[in-house]
Each structure stands twice: as structure tokens, then as C-alpha cells.
Amino acid sequence: MKRNIVIATVAAAALIGGGTVAAYAAGDDGGAPTQGQSNVRVADDRDDSARDDADDRDDDATEVRDAARTAKVTAADAITAALKHTPGTAVAADRDDDGAQAWDVDVVKSNGTEYTVSVAADSGKVLGAHRDDDNDGREDLAALKGTSVDAREAARAAAAKGTVTDVDLDDDNRTAVWSVETTHGEWLVDAKTGKVTQDRDDADSDDD
């Protein structure tokens, strides 16, 4: 009697164990992914998206640098053409985002109104100008008061460090400086003395 009970118990345990194994097998073969697997896939998708975005930005930057190297019209030339078309104070110049085929030069009038003048990078011809109602250039004019180095001279000074792709008034410093991007790094040009120094943020990123 006892022997029969033991045999029945062992058989029941085997059935229970087999059912458990089968359940695990079903989950491994055809079941839905576990929560952990789902989280890993989402994280992988986000990482892939971030890498794609970074690659796109690098490609855009490379395109602008390559276009600047082959352009016949320098940043200083573009500023000269823009000021001839729209007199005022140039506060920025950069290659546009549309295939980098033109320079966009920001010019501020004495009353603070700002215009963006587009200059063809291959011919120096002014392609057009429009008023930028979103910006008030009076702060830029105030920052440049008492300085002697304008955007055009800053571009020429920084050109010794590489082909200039962007000139902008840096308002994060106590004294007025021009922030100039070149094909060989980013530079700061003192708006009073014309002294050129490497942008510390750019130097730190190179060290990293």
C-alpha cells in the first residue's frame, strides 16, 4: 500500500515538473517577449536614433566645411557685398543650411532693425535680403560700441587659422569678441584689439 502511494507521488511530481518545463519551453519558443527584452529593444532603438542624429549633424558640418574650402567668396568678401547692398553693421555671417551655396550675413541698421542678406558663395552676387522681425539688433550695437574690429576684420584675422565658415558676435563674454568657426577649429577675436585666441570650449572638447 505504502509502495503504491510512493509511486503515485513520484508520478505526480514528474507530471508537475514536466508541465513546468513545457511552460518554460513555450515561453522561450513562441511566447511574447518578456518585459526585460522589450526594454532592451527600446533602449537599442533610442541609441540607434541618437547615433543617426549625430551622424547627420557631422555630415552637415562636413558639407559646410568642404563647401567653404572650394568657395570663391570668403566670409569677408560676403560681408563686404552685403554691406554694399544693405548699409549698416554686420553682426554675423555664415554659410546657409541649404546646401551651403550662399552666405547669410546679418546686418543691423542704426535704429536696431536687422536684415539677413544672402550672398552667392560662387560669385559674390547678392541674392536677396529680408528683414528679421524676431531680432532686435540694438543690443549688438551697444556691445560693439567703442570697438574697432568689425566682423569683416575678424573674419580676415581668423582666416590665418583656417577657412572661415561662420562669424558671430559672442555676447557671453564681458568684453565684445567675435566667435569665428574655421575648418581647423573655433577662435575668438577681440573686438578691440583684433587678438586671436582659441575658443577654450573648443580646446577642451578636442582634449576629450
C-alpha positions, 0 to 999 in steps of 0.5 A: 500500500505504502509502495503504491502511494510512493509511486503515485507521488513520484508520478505526480511530481514528474507530471508537475515538473514536466508541465513546468518545463513545457511552460518554460519551453513555450515561453522561450519558443513562441511566447511574447517577449518578456518585459526585460527584452522589450526594454532592451529593444527600446533602449537599442532603438533610442541609441540607434536614433541618437547615433543617426542624429549625430551622424547627420549633424557631422555630415552637415558640418562636413558639407559646410566645411568642404563647401567653404574650402572650394568657395570663391567668396570668403566670409569677408568678401560676403560681408563686404557685398552685403554691406554694399547692398544693405548699409549698416553693421554686420553682426554675423555671417555664415554659410546657409543650411541649404546646401551651403551655396550662399552666405547669410550675413546679418546686418543691423541698421542704426535704429536696431532693425536687422536684415539677413542678406544672402550672398552667392558663395560662387560669385559674390552676387547678392541674392536677396535680403529680408528683414528679421522681425524676431531680432532686435539688433540694438543690443549688438550695437551697444556691445560693439560700441567703442570697438574697432574690429568689425566682423569683416576684420575678424573674419580676415584675422581668423582666416590665418587659422583656417577657412572661415565658415561662420562669424558671430558676435559672442555676447557671453563674454564681458568684453565684445569678441567675435566667435569665428568657426574655421575648418581647423577649429573655433577662435575668438577675436577681440573686438578691440584689439583684433587678438586671436585666441582659441575658443577654450570650449573648443580646446577642451572638447578636442582634449576629450 
